[in-house]
Protein backbone atom coordinates (compact mmCIF):
# COMPACT_ATOMS: atom_id res chain seq x y z
CA UNK A 1 0.00 0.00 0.00
CA UNK A 2 1.31 3.23 -0.98
CA UNK A 3 0.73 6.14 1.35
CA UNK A 4 0.40 9.57 -0.02
CA UNK A 5 0.69 12.61 1.98
CA UNK A 6 -2.67 14.43 2.23
CA UNK A 7 -2.33 17.73 0.59
CA UNK A 8 -2.60 20.53 3.07
CA UNK A 9 -5.87 22.37 2.59
CA UNK A 10 -5.43 25.97 1.88
CA UNK A 11 -7.44 27.94 4.45
CA UNK A 12 -9.51 30.81 3.19
CA UNK A 13 -7.92 34.20 3.69
CA UNK A 14 -9.33 36.08 6.79
CA UNK A 15 -7.76 39.40 6.01
CA UNK A 16 -10.97 41.42 5.42
CA UNK A 17 -13.02 39.50 7.99
CA UNK A 18 -10.36 39.94 10.70
CA UNK A 19 -10.18 43.72 10.25
CA UNK A 20 -13.89 44.14 10.88
CA UNK A 21 -13.77 41.89 13.88
CA UNK A 22 -10.80 43.72 15.25
CA UNK A 23 -12.56 47.03 14.78
CA UNK A 24 -15.68 45.77 16.49
CA UNK A 25 -13.66 44.32 19.33
CA UNK A 26 -11.83 47.57 19.83
CA UNK A 27 -15.06 49.57 19.82
CA UNK A 28 -16.68 47.19 22.27
CA UNK A 29 -13.61 47.20 24.44
CA UNK A 30 -13.45 50.98 24.43
CA UNK A 31 -17.11 51.17 25.28
CA UNK A 32 -16.62 48.78 28.19
CA UNK A 33 -13.62 50.79 29.39
CA UNK A 34 -15.68 53.98 29.17
CA UNK A 35 -18.49 52.41 31.16
CA UNK A 36 -16.09 51.12 33.77
CA UNK A 37 -14.38 54.53 33.93
CA UNK A 38 -17.72 56.28 34.27
CA UNK A 39 -18.73 53.91 37.05
CA UNK A 40 -15.44 54.52 38.81
CA UNK A 41 -15.93 58.28 38.43
CA UNK A 42 -19.49 58.05 39.75
CA UNK A 43 -18.39 55.93 42.65
CA UNK A 44 -15.54 58.35 43.30
CA UNK A 45 -17.86 61.35 43.09
CA UNK A 46 -20.36 59.67 45.37
CA UNK A 47 -17.59 58.93 47.82
CA UNK A 48 -16.23 62.44 47.54
CA UNK A 49 -19.74 63.89 47.85
CA UNK A 50 -20.43 61.76 50.91
CA UNK A 51 -17.10 62.78 52.42
CA UNK A 52 -17.71 66.44 51.58
CA UNK A 53 -21.25 66.36 52.94
CA UNK A 54 -20.26 64.63 56.16
CA UNK A 55 -16.57 65.18 56.82
CA UNK A 56 -15.86 68.18 54.61
CA UNK A 57 -15.01 71.45 56.29
CA UNK A 58 -17.79 73.96 56.95
CA UNK A 59 -15.50 76.37 58.79
CA UNK A 60 -12.34 76.53 60.84
CA UNK A 61 -11.24 78.46 63.92
CA UNK A 62 -7.49 78.93 64.44
CA UNK A 63 -6.89 75.76 62.42
CA UNK A 64 -9.55 73.67 64.18
CA UNK A 65 -11.98 72.28 61.60
CA UNK A 66 -15.77 72.28 61.90
CA UNK A 67 -17.28 69.49 59.78
CA UNK A 68 -20.42 69.52 57.68
CA UNK A 69 -21.83 66.82 59.94
CA UNK A 70 -21.37 69.14 62.92
CA UNK A 71 -23.12 71.92 61.00
CA UNK A 72 -26.01 69.64 60.06
CA UNK A 73 -26.46 68.61 63.68
CA UNK A 74 -26.31 72.15 64.99
CA UNK A 75 -28.77 73.33 62.34
CA UNK A 76 -31.27 70.74 63.52
CA UNK A 77 -30.79 71.91 67.11
CA UNK A 78 -31.32 75.57 66.25
CA UNK A 79 -34.39 74.67 64.20
CA UNK A 80 -35.83 72.74 67.15
CA UNK A 81 -35.20 75.63 69.52
CA UNK A 82 -36.85 78.11 67.19
CA UNK A 83 -39.93 75.96 66.62
CA UNK A 84 -40.17 75.19 70.33
CA UNK A 85 -40.21 78.93 71.03
CA UNK A 86 -42.94 79.34 68.42
CA UNK A 87 -45.07 76.74 70.18
CA UNK A 88 -44.65 78.58 73.48
CA UNK A 89 -45.79 81.84 71.92
CA UNK A 90 -48.90 80.14 70.52
CA UNK A 91 -49.62 78.73 74.00
CA UNK A 92 -49.25 82.16 75.64
CA UNK A 93 -51.50 83.70 72.99
CA UNK A 94 -54.16 81.08 73.65
CA UNK A 95 -53.92 81.85 77.38
CA UNK A 96 -54.30 85.59 76.81
CA UNK A 97 -50.86 86.32 78.22
CA UNK A 98 -49.55 87.98 75.07
CA UNK A 99 -51.40 90.24 72.65
CA UNK A 100 -52.06 89.23 69.06
CA UNK A 101 -49.89 92.12 67.85
CA UNK A 102 -46.94 91.12 70.05
CA UNK A 103 -47.33 87.46 69.15
CA UNK A 104 -47.41 88.24 65.43
CA UNK A 105 -44.28 90.36 65.73
CA UNK A 106 -42.39 87.65 67.61
CA UNK A 107 -43.52 84.90 65.25
CA UNK A 108 -42.50 86.96 62.22
CA UNK A 109 -39.03 87.36 63.74
CA UNK A 110 -38.76 83.61 64.37
CA UNK A 111 -39.88 82.87 60.80
CA UNK A 112 -37.12 85.12 59.47
CA UNK A 113 -34.69 83.29 61.73
CA UNK A 114 -35.73 79.95 60.23
CA UNK A 115 -34.93 81.28 56.75
CA UNK A 116 -31.26 81.63 57.71
CA UNK A 117 -31.03 78.93 60.36
CA UNK A 118 -28.01 77.25 58.74
CA UNK A 119 -25.87 80.38 58.79
CA UNK A 120 -26.96 81.05 62.37
CA UNK A 121 -25.96 77.51 63.29
CA UNK A 122 -22.57 77.92 61.61
CA UNK A 123 -21.84 81.10 63.57
CA UNK A 124 -22.90 79.37 66.79
CA UNK A 125 -20.44 76.57 66.06
CA UNK A 126 -17.66 79.06 65.38
CA UNK A 127 -18.40 80.84 68.66
CA UNK A 128 -18.61 77.54 70.54
CA UNK A 129 -15.24 76.45 69.19
CA UNK A 130 -13.48 79.70 70.01
CA UNK A 131 -15.15 80.14 73.40
CA UNK A 132 -14.23 76.60 74.43
CA UNK A 133 -10.58 77.50 73.87
CA UNK A 134 -10.92 80.82 75.72
CA UNK A 135 -12.62 79.07 78.63
CA UNK A 136 -9.89 76.43 78.83
CA UNK A 137 -7.25 79.16 78.82
CA UNK A 138 -9.12 80.86 81.69
CA UNK A 139 -9.35 77.64 83.71
CA UNK A 140 -13.13 77.36 83.35
CA UNK A 141 -14.58 73.85 83.63
CA UNK A 142 -18.06 72.54 82.85
CA UNK A 143 -19.67 69.66 84.73
CA UNK A 144 -22.58 67.39 83.87
CA UNK A 145 -24.47 69.08 86.70
CA UNK A 146 -23.99 72.45 84.94
CA UNK A 147 -25.46 71.01 81.74
CA UNK A 148 -28.38 69.40 83.61
CA UNK A 149 -29.19 72.72 85.27
CA UNK A 150 -29.15 74.54 81.94
CA UNK A 151 -31.41 71.92 80.38
CA UNK A 152 -33.89 72.47 83.19
CA UNK A 153 -33.71 76.21 82.61
CA UNK A 154 -34.52 75.73 78.92
CA UNK A 155 -37.50 73.58 79.84
CA UNK A 156 -38.81 76.13 82.34
CA UNK A 157 -41.26 78.94 81.69
CA UNK A 158 -40.57 81.53 84.40
CA UNK A 159 -43.25 82.98 86.61
CA UNK A 160 -45.08 85.88 85.00
CA UNK A 161 -47.33 88.49 86.55
CA UNK A 162 -49.93 90.85 85.13
CA UNK A 163 -48.36 94.15 86.19
CA UNK A 164 -49.77 97.66 86.51
CA UNK A 165 -47.66 100.76 87.17
CA UNK A 166 -48.09 104.35 88.27
CA UNK A 167 -44.99 106.38 87.44
CA UNK A 168 -44.12 109.90 88.58
CA UNK A 169 -41.05 111.38 86.91
CA UNK A 170 -39.51 114.55 88.41
CA UNK A 171 -39.94 117.66 86.28
CA UNK A 172 -37.12 119.89 85.08
CA UNK A 173 -36.10 123.04 86.96
CA UNK A 174 -37.14 125.90 84.62
CA UNK A 175 -34.11 127.94 85.66
CA UNK A 176 -31.41 125.31 85.19
CA UNK A 177 -32.93 122.86 82.72
CA UNK A 178 -32.08 120.02 85.12
CA UNK A 179 -33.86 117.94 87.76
CA UNK A 180 -33.15 119.42 91.18
CA UNK A 181 -33.89 118.44 94.77
CA UNK A 182 -37.12 120.45 94.76
CA UNK A 183 -38.40 118.59 91.71
CA UNK A 184 -37.44 115.22 93.21
CA UNK A 185 -39.25 116.03 96.46
CA UNK A 186 -42.33 117.18 94.53
CA UNK A 187 -42.43 113.93 92.49
CA UNK A 188 -42.02 111.84 95.67
CA UNK A 189 -44.89 113.73 97.34
CA UNK A 190 -47.17 113.11 94.33
CA UNK A 191 -46.34 109.40 94.35
CA UNK A 192 -46.90 109.16 98.12
CA UNK A 193 -50.30 110.85 97.78
CA UNK A 194 -51.28 108.54 94.92
CA UNK A 195 -50.49 105.50 97.05
CA UNK A 196 -52.38 106.95 100.02
CA UNK A 197 -55.42 107.63 97.82
CA UNK A 198 -55.42 104.03 96.55
CA UNK A 199 -55.07 102.64 100.06
CA UNK A 200 -57.95 104.90 101.12
CA UNK A 201 -60.22 103.29 98.55
CA UNK A 202 -59.85 105.26 95.34
CA UNK A 203 -59.83 103.15 92.20
CA UNK A 204 -56.39 102.33 90.82
CA UNK A 205 -57.55 103.18 87.30
CA UNK A 206 -58.66 106.70 88.28
CA UNK A 207 -55.45 107.49 90.13
CA UNK A 208 -53.22 106.04 87.39
CA UNK A 209 -54.87 108.02 84.62
CA UNK A 210 -54.60 111.34 86.49
CA UNK A 211 -51.23 111.00 88.24
CA UNK A 212 -48.96 108.75 86.17
CA UNK A 213 -46.50 110.45 83.82
CA UNK A 214 -45.81 107.20 81.91
CA UNK A 215 -47.11 106.55 78.40
CA UNK A 216 -49.14 103.70 79.88
CA UNK A 217 -51.27 106.17 81.89
CA UNK A 218 -54.04 106.12 79.27
CA UNK A 219 -54.32 102.35 79.87
CA UNK A 220 -54.38 102.91 83.65
CA UNK A 221 -50.77 101.76 83.82
CA UNK A 222 -51.43 98.29 82.39
CA UNK A 223 -48.06 96.80 81.37
CA UNK A 224 -49.45 93.35 80.57
CA UNK A 225 -47.84 90.04 81.54
CA UNK A 226 -44.17 90.34 82.49
CA UNK A 227 -41.40 88.05 83.73
CA UNK A 228 -39.21 89.41 86.51
CA UNK A 229 -36.39 90.12 84.09
CA UNK A 230 -38.42 92.28 81.74
CA UNK A 231 -36.21 95.29 81.19
CA UNK A 232 -38.17 97.53 83.57
CA UNK A 233 -36.39 99.06 86.57
CA UNK A 234 -34.95 96.20 88.66
CA UNK A 235 -36.00 97.65 92.04
CA UNK A 236 -39.55 98.11 90.79
CA UNK A 237 -39.74 94.56 89.43
CA UNK A 238 -38.31 93.13 92.68
CA UNK A 239 -41.10 94.88 94.58
CA UNK A 240 -43.77 93.76 92.13
CA UNK A 241 -42.71 90.10 92.35
CA UNK A 242 -42.65 90.29 96.15
CA UNK A 243 -46.10 91.90 96.41
CA UNK A 244 -49.23 89.86 97.20
CA UNK A 245 -51.79 89.72 94.41
CA UNK A 246 -54.07 92.77 94.49
CA UNK A 247 -51.93 94.76 96.94
CA UNK A 248 -50.04 97.84 95.71
CA UNK A 249 -46.33 98.08 96.38
CA UNK A 250 -44.69 100.87 98.34
CA UNK A 251 -43.39 103.86 96.39
CA UNK A 252 -40.17 102.69 94.73
CA UNK A 253 -37.47 105.10 93.55
CA UNK A 254 -35.77 103.63 90.52
CA UNK A 255 -32.16 103.96 89.46
CA UNK A 256 -33.35 106.60 86.99
CA UNK A 257 -34.76 108.78 89.79
CA UNK A 258 -38.40 108.10 88.84
CA UNK A 259 -40.93 107.07 91.50
CA UNK A 260 -43.18 104.08 90.82
CA UNK A 261 -46.04 102.16 92.40
CA UNK A 262 -46.93 98.70 91.16
CA UNK A 263 -49.64 96.13 91.60
CA UNK A 264 -50.32 92.60 90.40
CA UNK A 265 -53.75 91.37 89.36
CA UNK A 266 -52.86 87.87 88.07
CA UNK A 267 -50.02 85.40 88.62
CA UNK A 268 -48.89 82.56 86.35
CA UNK A 269 -46.49 80.37 88.38
CA UNK A 270 -43.26 78.92 87.06
CA UNK A 271 -43.83 75.83 84.93
CA UNK A 272 -41.41 73.09 83.84
CA UNK A 273 -42.03 71.18 80.59
CA UNK A 274 -41.44 67.57 81.74
CA UNK A 275 -41.61 66.38 78.11
CA UNK A 276 -38.86 68.72 76.94
CA UNK A 277 -36.21 66.04 76.37
CA UNK A 278 -38.70 63.79 74.61
CA UNK A 279 -39.56 66.66 72.28
CA UNK A 280 -35.87 67.05 71.46
CA UNK A 281 -35.67 63.40 70.40
CA UNK A 282 -38.96 63.60 68.51
CA UNK A 283 -37.37 66.35 66.42
CA UNK A 284 -34.65 63.91 65.36
CA UNK A 285 -31.94 65.33 67.62
CA UNK A 286 -30.01 63.03 69.93
CA UNK A 287 -29.74 64.04 73.58
CA UNK A 288 -25.97 63.66 73.39
CA UNK A 289 -25.78 66.21 70.55
CA UNK A 290 -28.17 68.55 72.35
CA UNK A 291 -26.11 68.34 75.54
CA UNK A 292 -23.04 69.35 73.51
CA UNK A 293 -24.89 72.47 72.36
CA UNK A 294 -25.99 73.20 75.93
CA UNK A 295 -22.39 72.77 77.08
CA UNK A 296 -21.42 75.58 74.69
CA UNK A 297 -24.15 77.77 76.18
CA UNK A 298 -22.83 77.13 79.70
CA UNK A 299 -19.29 77.93 78.56
CA UNK A 300 -20.49 81.31 77.28
CA UNK A 301 -22.35 82.02 80.53
CA UNK A 302 -19.31 81.23 82.66
CA UNK A 303 -17.04 83.26 80.40
CA UNK A 304 -19.49 86.15 80.67
CA UNK A 305 -19.49 85.94 84.48
CA UNK A 306 -15.69 85.93 84.59
CA UNK A 307 -15.36 88.87 82.22
CA UNK A 308 -17.87 90.92 84.25
CA UNK A 309 -16.07 90.02 87.50
CA UNK A 310 -12.68 91.01 86.05
CA UNK A 311 -14.00 94.29 84.66
CA UNK A 312 -15.60 95.13 88.01
CA UNK A 313 -12.23 95.36 89.76
CA UNK A 314 -10.56 98.77 90.41
CA UNK A 315 -8.84 99.99 87.27
CA UNK A 316 -7.80 103.06 85.29
CA UNK A 317 -10.73 105.27 84.32
CA UNK A 318 -11.07 108.54 82.43
CA UNK A 319 -13.48 111.42 82.94
CA UNK A 320 -14.85 112.31 79.51
CA UNK A 321 -16.92 114.96 77.77
CA UNK A 322 -18.61 113.94 74.54
CA UNK A 323 -20.26 115.39 71.45
CA UNK A 324 -22.43 112.85 69.64
CA UNK A 325 -24.19 113.22 66.30
CA UNK A 326 -26.44 110.31 65.28
CA UNK A 327 -26.51 108.73 61.84
CA UNK A 328 -28.87 110.57 59.52
CA UNK A 329 -30.35 109.98 56.07
CA UNK A 330 -30.06 113.37 54.43
CA UNK A 331 -30.08 115.08 51.05
CA UNK A 332 -27.29 117.43 49.96
CA UNK A 333 -29.51 120.51 50.47
CA UNK A 334 -30.34 119.64 54.09
CA UNK A 335 -29.71 122.10 56.93
CA UNK A 336 -29.46 121.78 60.70
CA UNK A 337 -31.46 124.18 62.93
CA UNK A 338 -32.69 124.50 66.49
CA UNK A 339 -35.74 126.38 67.72
CA UNK A 340 -37.61 127.89 70.63
CA UNK A 341 -41.40 128.09 70.25
CA UNK A 342 -43.75 130.44 72.10
CA UNK A 343 -47.35 129.32 71.62
CA UNK A 344 -50.57 131.00 72.76
CA UNK A 345 -51.45 129.58 76.18
CA UNK A 346 -48.17 127.62 75.95
CA UNK A 347 -49.78 124.94 73.76
CA UNK A 348 -48.95 124.42 70.09
CA UNK A 349 -51.79 121.89 69.91
CA UNK A 350 -54.95 123.93 69.42
CA UNK A 351 -53.07 127.15 68.66
CA UNK A 352 -54.86 127.43 65.32
CA UNK A 353 -58.19 127.73 67.13
CA UNK A 354 -57.05 130.68 69.27
CA UNK A 355 -58.39 133.94 67.74
CA UNK A 356 -55.73 136.31 66.39
CA UNK A 357 -56.86 139.07 68.78
CA UNK A 358 -56.67 136.83 71.84
CA UNK A 359 -54.23 138.26 74.42
CA UNK A 360 -52.44 134.87 74.45
CA UNK A 361 -51.00 135.67 71.03
CA UNK A 362 -49.68 139.02 72.22
CA UNK A 363 -48.13 137.33 75.25
CA UNK A 364 -46.42 134.73 73.03
CA UNK A 365 -45.06 137.48 70.78
CA UNK A 366 -43.76 139.51 73.72
CA UNK A 367 -42.02 136.44 75.20
CA UNK A 368 -40.45 135.64 71.84
CA UNK A 369 -39.16 139.19 71.37
CA UNK A 370 -37.71 139.32 74.89
CA UNK A 371 -35.97 135.99 74.43
CA UNK A 372 -34.61 137.04 71.04
CA UNK A 373 -33.10 140.15 72.62
CA UNK A 374 -31.58 138.03 75.38
CA UNK A 375 -30.00 135.73 72.79
CA UNK A 376 -28.62 138.68 70.87
CA UNK A 377 -26.70 139.61 74.00
CA UNK A 378 -25.61 136.03 74.80
CA UNK A 379 -26.18 133.36 72.11
CA UNK A 380 -24.68 130.69 74.40
CA UNK A 381 -27.99 130.68 76.35
CA UNK A 382 -29.93 129.12 73.46
CA UNK A 383 -29.74 125.56 74.82
CA UNK A 384 -30.91 126.34 78.34
CA UNK A 385 -33.62 128.75 77.13
CA UNK A 386 -34.94 126.13 74.70
CA UNK A 387 -35.07 123.55 77.49
CA UNK A 388 -36.81 125.86 79.97
CA UNK A 389 -39.01 128.16 77.85
CA UNK A 390 -39.98 126.41 74.62
CA UNK A 391 -43.59 125.32 74.26
CA UNK A 392 -42.65 122.70 71.66
CA UNK A 393 -42.69 119.50 73.72
CA UNK A 394 -41.15 117.48 70.89
CA UNK A 395 -37.86 119.41 70.88
CA UNK A 396 -37.71 121.03 74.32
CA UNK A 397 -35.75 118.22 75.98
CA UNK A 398 -33.23 118.28 73.10
CA UNK A 399 -32.48 121.97 73.54
CA UNK A 400 -34.65 122.76 70.52
CA UNK A 401 -32.50 120.67 68.17
CA UNK A 402 -34.13 119.04 65.15
CA UNK A 403 -32.95 116.40 62.67
CA UNK A 404 -31.66 117.67 59.35
CA UNK A 405 -34.38 119.46 57.39
CA UNK A 406 -34.70 119.65 53.61
CA UNK A 407 -37.32 121.35 51.41
CA UNK A 408 -39.61 118.30 51.74
CA UNK A 409 -39.59 118.33 55.57
CA UNK A 410 -42.97 119.07 57.13
CA UNK A 411 -42.80 122.37 59.03
CA UNK A 412 -44.60 125.74 59.02
CA UNK A 413 -44.15 127.43 55.67
CA UNK A 414 -42.87 130.62 57.28
CA UNK A 415 -40.06 128.70 59.01
CA UNK A 416 -39.16 126.83 55.81
CA UNK A 417 -38.96 130.09 53.86
CA UNK A 418 -36.64 131.54 56.51
CA UNK A 419 -34.19 128.64 56.90
CA UNK A 420 -33.79 128.00 53.16
CA UNK A 421 -33.21 131.65 52.31
CA UNK A 422 -29.95 132.50 50.58
CA UNK A 423 -27.00 133.98 52.45
CA UNK A 424 -27.56 132.59 55.96
CA UNK A 425 -24.50 132.31 58.18
CA UNK A 426 -23.63 129.41 60.47
CA UNK A 427 -25.14 129.96 63.95
CA UNK A 428 -27.25 132.93 62.78
CA UNK A 429 -30.24 133.54 65.06
CA UNK A 430 -33.24 134.65 63.00
CA UNK A 431 -35.75 137.23 64.27
CA UNK A 432 -39.01 135.75 65.68
CA UNK A 433 -41.20 134.16 63.00
CA UNK A 434 -44.98 134.06 63.37
CA UNK A 435 -46.74 130.83 62.35
CA UNK A 436 -50.18 129.44 63.05
CA UNK A 437 -48.62 127.32 65.84
CA UNK A 438 -46.85 130.16 67.62
CA UNK A 439 -43.81 132.42 67.43
CA UNK A 440 -40.57 130.68 66.44
CA UNK A 441 -37.02 131.72 67.27
CA UNK A 442 -34.79 129.72 64.94
CA UNK A 443 -31.01 129.40 64.92
CA UNK A 444 -29.54 128.32 61.59
CA UNK A 445 -26.73 126.01 62.69
CA UNK A 446 -25.15 124.92 59.40
CA UNK A 447 -25.85 123.26 56.04
CA UNK A 448 -25.13 119.54 55.67
CA UNK A 449 -22.09 120.33 53.56
CA UNK A 450 -19.55 117.50 53.62
CA UNK A 451 -21.39 115.62 56.37
CA UNK A 452 -21.32 115.26 60.13
CA UNK A 453 -17.80 113.88 60.32
CA UNK A 454 -16.46 116.94 58.54
CA UNK A 455 -18.58 119.16 60.80
CA UNK A 456 -17.19 117.52 63.95
CA UNK A 457 -13.67 117.92 62.59
CA UNK A 458 -14.43 121.64 62.42
CA UNK A 459 -15.77 121.53 66.00
CA UNK A 460 -12.55 119.80 67.07
CA UNK A 461 -10.53 122.58 65.47
CA UNK A 462 -12.47 125.14 67.51
CA UNK A 463 -12.05 123.10 70.70
CA UNK A 464 -8.32 122.74 70.10
CA UNK A 465 -8.15 126.51 69.61
CA UNK A 466 -9.49 127.02 73.14
CA UNK A 467 -13.28 127.33 72.77
CA UNK A 468 -15.04 125.77 75.75
CA UNK A 469 -15.79 122.13 74.93
CA UNK A 470 -18.83 122.06 77.24
CA UNK A 471 -20.39 124.95 75.34
CA UNK A 472 -19.63 123.25 72.03
CA UNK A 473 -21.35 120.12 73.36
CA UNK A 474 -24.46 122.07 74.40
CA UNK A 475 -24.64 123.76 71.00
CA UNK A 476 -23.83 120.76 68.80
CA UNK A 477 -24.33 117.53 70.72
CA UNK A 478 -27.52 115.56 70.20
CA UNK A 479 -27.17 112.96 72.95
CA UNK A 480 -28.84 113.28 76.37
CA UNK A 481 -25.51 114.43 77.84
CA UNK A 482 -25.57 117.63 75.76
CA UNK A 483 -27.56 119.48 78.43
CA UNK A 484 -24.72 118.76 80.87
CA UNK A 485 -22.04 120.11 78.57
CA UNK A 486 -21.39 116.64 77.13
CA UNK A 487 -20.35 115.19 80.51
CA UNK A 488 -20.73 111.39 80.36
CA UNK A 489 -18.78 110.91 83.58
CA UNK A 490 -16.07 108.33 84.12
CA UNK A 491 -15.36 105.70 81.48
CA UNK A 492 -13.65 102.38 82.15
CA UNK A 493 -12.29 99.96 79.58
CA UNK A 494 -14.89 97.33 78.74
CA UNK A 495 -17.77 99.77 79.09
CA UNK A 496 -18.22 101.29 75.63
CA UNK A 497 -16.53 98.96 73.16
CA UNK A 498 -13.14 98.92 71.50
CA UNK A 499 -13.67 101.66 68.89
CA UNK A 500 -14.75 104.34 71.37
CA UNK A 501 -12.37 103.25 74.12
CA UNK A 502 -9.38 103.28 71.77
CA UNK A 503 -10.09 106.95 71.09
CA UNK A 504 -10.73 107.82 74.75
CA UNK A 505 -7.73 105.99 76.23
CA UNK A 506 -5.47 106.93 73.34
CA UNK A 507 -5.99 110.69 73.78
CA UNK A 508 -3.70 112.69 76.08
CA UNK A 509 -5.38 114.07 79.19
CA UNK A 510 -6.79 117.54 78.64
CA UNK A 511 -7.03 117.14 74.88
CA UNK A 512 -9.70 116.17 72.33
CA UNK A 513 -9.73 112.91 70.43
CA UNK A 514 -9.97 112.43 66.71
CA UNK A 515 -13.52 112.13 65.40
CA UNK A 516 -14.76 108.56 65.80
CA UNK A 517 -17.31 107.02 63.43
CA UNK A 518 -19.31 104.02 64.69
CA UNK A 519 -21.42 102.05 62.24
CA UNK A 520 -25.18 102.24 62.90
CA UNK A 521 -24.66 104.86 65.60
CA UNK A 522 -23.03 108.06 64.42
CA UNK A 523 -19.93 110.15 65.04
CA UNK A 524 -18.30 111.05 68.35
CA UNK A 525 -15.78 113.62 69.58
CA UNK A 526 -14.31 113.27 73.08
CA UNK A 527 -12.40 115.47 75.48
CA UNK A 528 -10.45 113.67 78.21
CA UNK A 529 -10.68 115.72 81.41
CA UNK A 530 -8.78 113.58 83.92
CA UNK A 531 -7.64 110.06 84.79
CA UNK A 532 -7.75 108.06 88.04
CA UNK A 533 -7.83 104.51 89.36
CA UNK A 534 -11.40 103.91 90.49
CA UNK A 535 -13.76 101.10 91.45
CA UNK A 536 -16.56 100.83 88.88
CA UNK A 537 -19.86 102.30 90.06
CA UNK A 538 -23.29 100.69 89.75
CA UNK A 539 -23.91 102.25 86.34
CA UNK A 540 -20.64 100.94 84.95
CA UNK A 541 -21.21 97.47 86.37
CA UNK A 542 -24.65 97.49 84.76
CA UNK A 543 -22.92 98.36 81.47
CA UNK A 544 -20.53 95.42 81.98
CA UNK A 545 -23.48 93.11 82.59
CA UNK A 546 -25.26 94.39 79.48
CA UNK A 547 -22.38 94.52 77.01
CA UNK A 548 -19.05 93.85 78.73
CA UNK A 549 -18.78 90.29 77.44
CA UNK A 550 -19.96 91.28 73.96
CA UNK A 551 -17.30 93.98 73.71
CA UNK A 552 -14.58 91.70 75.10
CA UNK A 553 -15.50 88.79 72.86
CA UNK A 554 -15.69 90.97 69.74
CA UNK A 555 -12.00 91.76 70.20
CA UNK A 556 -11.11 88.08 70.73
CA UNK A 557 -13.11 86.98 67.70
CA UNK A 558 -11.57 89.64 65.48
CA UNK A 559 -8.11 88.41 66.49
CA UNK A 560 -8.89 84.76 65.66
CA UNK A 561 -8.22 83.21 62.26
CA UNK A 562 -11.65 82.12 61.05
CA UNK A 563 -12.60 80.66 57.67
CA UNK A 564 -16.16 80.09 56.55
CA UNK A 565 -16.14 77.48 53.77
CA UNK A 566 -19.86 76.73 53.86
CA UNK A 567 -21.87 79.03 51.60
CA UNK A 568 -25.08 77.15 50.79
CA UNK A 569 -27.88 75.09 52.22
CA UNK A 570 -26.73 72.37 54.60
CA UNK A 571 -27.46 68.93 53.09
CA UNK A 572 -30.17 66.88 54.74
CA UNK A 573 -29.22 64.04 57.04
Secondary structure as UniProt FT lines:
FT   HELIX           15..54
FT   STRAND          57..61
FT   TURN            62..63
FT   STRAND          64..67
FT   HELIX           68..94
FT   TURN            95..96
FT   HELIX           100..115
FT   HELIX           117..137
FT   TURN            138..139
FT   HELIX           144..154
FT   STRAND          156..157
FT   STRAND          160..168
FT   TURN            174..176
FT   HELIX           181..199
FT   TURN            200..201
FT   HELIX           204..211
FT   HELIX           215..219
FT   TURN            220..221
FT   STRAND          222..227
FT   HELIX           234..242
FT   TURN            245..246
FT   STRAND          252..253
FT   TURN            255..256
FT   STRAND          259..268
FT   STRAND          271..272
FT   TURN            274..275
FT   HELIX           276..282
FT   TURN            283..284
FT   HELIX           287..311
FT   STRAND          315..326
FT   TURN            332..333
FT   STRAND          335..342
FT   HELIX           344..346
FT   TURN            349..350
FT   HELIX           351..353
FT   TURN            356..357
FT   HELIX           359..377
FT   HELIX           379..381
FT   HELIX           382..389
FT   HELIX           393..396
FT   TURN            397..400
FT   TURN            407..408
FT   HELIX           413..419
FT   TURN            422..423
FT   TURN            426..427
FT   STRAND          428..429
FT   STRAND          433..435
FT   TURN            436..437
FT   STRAND          438..447
FT   TURN            449..450
FT   HELIX           452..464
FT   TURN            465..466
FT   HELIX           469..476
FT   HELIX           480..484
FT   TURN            485..486
FT   STRAND          487..492
FT   TURN            493..494
FT   HELIX           498..505
FT   TURN            509..510
FT   STRAND          516..518
FT   TURN            519..521
FT   STRAND          522..534
FT   HELIX           538..543
FT   HELIX           544..548
FT   HELIX           549..559
FT   STRAND          562..564
//
